[in-house]
Every structure is written in structure tokens, then in C-alpha cells.
Amino acid sequence: MNTQTISLARVAMVNGLQWQLYPVDFKTEEGTFSVYLYAINREHAAAILQELKETAVLREGDLVGITRND
């Protein structure tokens, strides 16, 4: 199995705004896992998480690569 590490910046500047990385934990029968999202502040992160809960779907297919867009 070929693995690749993904490094995420703690802070990113987007259109002059500072976006911070926020961890989101979730529990399953297999254990507790984490995902991360960028938001302007904690309240913004909570709003993004709520939107994810309401609209997120798993994409078709597997992840085949990672491309930087900076």
C-alpha cells in the first residue's frame, strides 16, 4: 500500500482573511476519528459543521491523488 502524508497549515490567508484550522471529532463503532476544516472563527466553524451535517455526501470513486492549489 502506497501512503502519502498530508500536511495542513494551521492558518491560511484567503482574500485577506485569516482562516484557522479547526478539528472536528466524531465517534463510530470503530472508535473516535477526526477531520479538519478551515474557518474564520469558532462560530464560523460551527456553522460550516452544521452545513456539512445537512448536506455532505460521499463522492463516487476513490481518492487517486492530492494536488496543491497554492
N, C-alpha and C positions, 0 to 999 in steps of 0.2 A: 504494500500500500504506500503510495507516494503522498506525503503530507507537506503542507505549506503553512507557515506561520503568518498570521495577520496581525499587524501592529496598528493600533489606533491611537491617534493623537488625543491627549486629554482635552485640548482646546483647539478649535478651528475657527478661523476668521472667514465669514461669508458675507459679502456685500457690506463690509464694515461692522458687522455684528459678531460678537464673540459667542460661539456655540460651545457648550461644555458637554462632556461625555457623562451620561447617567447610566448606572447599572440597573437592570430590571431582573428580579429573581422570580422564578416560577417553579412550582412543585408538581411532580408527576409520581406515578407509582415507582418509577426507576430512581427517583431522587430529586434533589433541587438543582436547577440549572439556571444559567444567566444569559441574557442578551444585553446589548448596549444600544443606546440611542443618543443622538445629539439633540440638545435643546438650548434655548436661550437662558432659561432658569428652571427651577424645580416645578413651578406651576405649569410652565410650558411643557415640560417632560410629562407631567401627569395628564395633560390634555392630549399629547401625542399617544401616550399609552392607552387612553380611553378610546381614541380613534382606531388604534390598532386592534383593540378588543372587538370593536364593532365591525371592522372592515377587512381585516387581514385574511389572506388565503395563501395556501402553499402553491408556489409556482410549479408548473409542469417541468419535468426533467430534473437532472442533477446539476449541481454547480460544476462547471468544467474549467473555470479559471477565474483569476482575480486580476482586475485591471485598475491601476491608479488613474484618477482623473484630475490630478493637481498639476 
